[in-house]
Amino acid sequence: MDSVNEQLWTALGTVLDPELDRPITDLGFVASASVDGAHATVRLRLPTYFCAPNFAYLMVADARDAVAALSDVSTVDIELVDHFAAAEINAGVAGGTGFAGSFPGEATGELEELRLTFRRKAYLASLDRLASHLDTDPVGLTLGEVPESPALSSFLHRRAELGLPCTPDSPLLLDEHGAVIGAAEAPLRLRFARAVRVSIDGNAGLCRGLLHTRYPEVVSG
């Protein structure tokens, strides 16, 4: 694989399934991706024919944006295949009409609120992954008191996406809206974060299984 194609796959690796909080490359959702000259061609596939069109639209649109940002790519042909709304989604993304424009008379608006909802869920899941591996009670800790780890890096990334403070003196325990989680409410809030994480991980496992059933050749990460 040459450097441009490596860059293409790296760019696609930054695109997440909004519900599963996993890269589409790890999930096996990229059926093919290549660059010929300065033209990139990408084909995406999903676990079922009836996967939610709003989630599908976000992934196709995000993939197009990620690939189009590559300096060695001047044109992008990106399509979702084997999906009941593929024609509408592909046309909408290619034409830049937005989600509502892709489904006139059906969609009532764009998807930023949906994206925010799943970013908040991803943040809570990352909070559980981090807090559950600490050797001390997380209540009262600041970010600067948390040991470096991949879980901390992921947590800070999710936190920054929500515009929450990431300085060393910031409290570790903030809810998804930025409110400090105190000692009295911490057990309940952390149990909720764990429930969110378990749900996301469970859905990711289910989707991997469905994708493998539909496309037996897929080996996902």
C-alpha positions as CSV (number, residue, x, y, z in Angstrom):
1,M,0.0,0.0,0.0
2,D,1.6,3.3,-1.1
3,S,1.7,6.4,1.2
4,V,-1.4,8.1,-0.3
5,N,-3.5,5.0,0.2
6,E,-2.1,4.7,3.7
7,Q,-3.2,8.3,4.3
8,L,-6.6,7.5,3.0
9,W,-7.1,4.6,5.4
10,T,-5.7,6.7,8.3
11,A,-8.3,9.4,7.4
12,L,-11.1,7.0,7.3
13,G,-9.9,5.7,10.7
14,T,-10.8,9.1,12.2
15,V,-14.5,8.5,11.3
16,L,-16.6,7.0,14.1
17,D,-19.9,5.2,14.1
18,P,-21.7,7.8,16.2
19,E,-23.7,5.2,18.2
20,L,-20.8,2.7,18.7
21,D,-18.0,5.2,19.2
22,R,-15.7,3.0,17.1
23,P,-13.7,3.8,13.9
24,I,-15.5,2.6,10.8
25,T,-12.3,0.9,9.8
26,D,-12.1,-1.1,13.0
27,L,-15.8,-2.1,12.6
28,G,-15.3,-3.4,9.1
29,F,-17.6,-0.8,7.6
30,V,-15.2,0.2,4.8
31,A,-15.7,-2.2,2.0
32,S,-13.0,-0.7,-0.2
33,A,-10.9,2.5,-0.4
34,S,-8.2,3.5,-2.9
35,V,-6.6,6.5,-4.5
36,D,-6.0,6.6,-8.3
37,G,-4.0,9.7,-9.2
38,A,-5.8,12.4,-7.1
39,H,-9.2,10.6,-7.1
40,A,-10.3,8.7,-4.0
41,T,-12.9,6.0,-4.2
42,V,-14.5,4.7,-1.1
43,R,-17.3,2.2,-0.6
44,L,-19.0,1.8,2.8
45,R,-21.3,-1.0,4.1
46,L,-23.3,-1.5,7.3
47,P,-24.4,-4.5,9.3
48,T,-27.9,-4.6,8.0
49,Y,-30.0,-3.3,5.1
50,F,-32.1,-1.3,7.5
51,C,-29.5,0.4,9.6
52,A,-30.7,3.9,10.8
53,P,-30.3,6.3,7.9
54,N,-29.4,9.2,10.2
55,F,-26.4,7.3,11.6
56,A,-25.5,6.1,8.1
57,Y,-25.7,9.7,6.7
58,L,-23.3,10.9,9.5
59,M,-20.7,8.3,8.7
60,V,-20.9,8.9,4.9
61,A,-20.7,12.6,5.3
62,D,-17.9,12.4,7.9
63,A,-15.9,10.0,5.7
64,R,-16.3,12.4,2.7
65,D,-15.0,15.3,4.8
66,A,-12.1,13.3,6.2
67,V,-11.0,12.1,2.7
68,A,-11.5,15.5,1.0
69,A,-9.2,17.1,3.6
70,L,-6.2,15.0,2.3
71,S,-3.7,17.2,0.4
72,D,-3.1,14.6,-2.2
73,V,-6.8,14.1,-3.0
74,S,-8.7,16.5,-5.3
75,T,-11.9,14.5,-6.0
76,V,-13.8,12.1,-3.9
77,D,-16.3,9.4,-4.9
78,I,-17.8,8.0,-1.7
79,E,-20.8,5.7,-1.6
80,L,-22.8,3.7,0.8
81,V,-23.8,0.3,-0.7
82,D,-26.4,-2.4,0.1
83,H,-28.6,0.0,2.2
84,F,-32.3,0.8,1.7
85,A,-31.6,4.6,1.7
86,A,-28.2,4.5,-0.1
87,A,-29.4,6.5,-3.1
88,E,-30.8,9.3,-1.0
89,I,-27.8,9.4,1.4
90,N,-25.2,9.3,-1.4
91,A,-26.9,12.0,-3.4
92,G,-27.3,14.2,-0.4
93,V,-23.7,13.9,0.7
94,A,-22.4,14.4,-2.8
95,G,-24.6,17.4,-3.4
96,G,-24.0,18.9,0.1
97,T,-27.8,19.2,0.7
98,G,-27.6,18.0,4.3
99,F,-29.7,15.3,5.9
100,A,-33.0,17.2,5.6
101,G,-32.3,17.9,1.9
102,S,-31.5,14.2,1.4
103,F,-35.0,13.3,2.7
104,P,-37.3,16.2,1.7
105,G,-40.7,15.9,3.5
106,E,-39.4,13.2,5.8
107,A,-36.5,14.6,7.8
108,T,-37.3,17.6,10.0
109,G,-33.8,19.0,10.6
110,E,-30.1,18.3,10.6
111,L,-28.3,15.9,12.9
112,E,-26.1,18.1,15.2
113,E,-28.3,17.4,18.3
114,L,-28.1,13.7,17.6
115,R,-24.3,13.9,17.2
116,L,-24.1,15.8,20.5
117,T,-26.2,13.2,22.3
118,F,-23.8,10.4,21.2
119,R,-20.7,12.5,22.1
120,R,-22.1,12.8,25.6
121,K,-22.6,9.0,25.7
122,A,-19.1,8.4,24.5
123,Y,-17.8,10.7,27.2
124,L,-19.7,8.9,29.9
125,A,-18.4,5.5,28.6
126,S,-14.8,6.9,28.6
127,L,-15.3,8.1,32.2
128,D,-16.2,4.6,33.3
129,R,-13.3,3.1,31.5
130,L,-10.9,5.5,33.2
131,A,-12.5,5.5,36.7
132,S,-12.8,1.7,36.9
133,H,-9.1,1.3,36.5
134,L,-8.0,3.8,39.0
135,D,-6.4,2.5,42.2
136,T,-8.0,5.3,44.3
137,D,-11.4,6.8,44.8
138,P,-12.0,9.2,41.9
139,V,-14.1,11.6,44.0
140,G,-12.2,14.9,44.5
141,L,-9.4,14.0,42.1
142,T,-8.2,16.5,39.5
143,L,-7.1,15.6,36.0
144,G,-3.5,16.2,37.0
145,E,-3.7,13.6,39.7
146,V,-4.7,10.9,37.2
147,P,-1.8,8.7,35.9
148,E,-1.1,8.8,32.2
149,S,-2.7,6.0,30.3
150,P,-4.5,5.3,27.0
151,A,-7.8,5.5,28.9
152,L,-6.9,9.0,30.1
153,S,-6.0,10.1,26.6
154,S,-9.3,8.9,25.2
155,F,-11.2,10.5,28.1
156,L,-9.5,13.9,27.5
157,H,-10.3,13.7,23.8
158,R,-14.0,13.0,24.5
159,R,-14.0,15.7,27.1
160,A,-12.5,18.3,24.7
161,E,-15.1,17.4,22.1
162,L,-17.8,18.6,24.5
163,G,-15.9,21.8,25.4
164,L,-15.3,20.6,29.0
165,P,-12.2,21.8,30.8
166,C,-9.1,19.7,30.4
167,T,-6.5,21.5,32.5
168,P,-4.6,19.6,35.2
169,D,-6.5,21.4,38.0
170,S,-10.0,20.6,36.5
171,P,-12.1,18.1,38.5
172,L,-12.0,14.6,37.1
173,L,-15.6,13.9,37.8
174,L,-17.8,16.1,35.6
175,D,-21.0,14.9,34.1
176,E,-21.8,15.1,30.4
177,H,-23.0,18.7,30.8
178,G,-20.0,19.9,32.7
179,A,-21.4,19.9,36.3
180,V,-19.1,18.7,39.1
181,I,-20.1,15.3,40.4
182,G,-19.9,15.4,44.2
183,A,-19.3,12.6,46.7
184,A,-23.0,12.1,47.5
185,E,-24.0,11.5,43.8
186,A,-20.8,9.9,42.6
187,P,-21.9,6.3,43.1
188,L,-25.1,6.7,41.1
189,R,-23.5,8.8,38.4
190,L,-20.7,6.3,38.0
191,R,-23.1,3.4,37.8
192,F,-25.0,5.3,35.1
193,A,-21.7,5.8,33.2
194,R,-21.0,2.1,33.4
195,A,-24.4,1.3,32.1
196,V,-23.8,3.6,29.1
197,R,-20.4,2.0,28.4
198,V,-21.8,-1.6,28.6
199,S,-24.6,-0.6,26.2
200,I,-22.2,0.9,23.7
201,D,-19.8,-2.1,23.9
202,G,-22.7,-4.6,23.6
203,N,-24.1,-2.8,20.6
204,A,-20.7,-2.8,19.0
205,G,-20.3,-6.5,19.5
206,L,-23.8,-7.1,18.0
207,C,-23.1,-5.0,15.0
208,R,-19.8,-6.8,14.4
209,G,-21.6,-10.1,14.5
210,L,-24.4,-8.9,12.1
211,L,-21.8,-7.5,9.7
212,H,-19.9,-10.8,9.7
213,T,-23.1,-12.7,9.1
214,R,-23.9,-10.4,6.1
215,Y,-20.4,-10.3,4.8
216,P,-18.5,-13.4,6.0
217,E,-15.2,-12.2,4.6
218,V,-15.1,-9.3,7.0
219,V,-12.5,-9.4,9.7
220,S,-13.1,-6.4,12.0
221,G,-10.9,-5.1,14.8
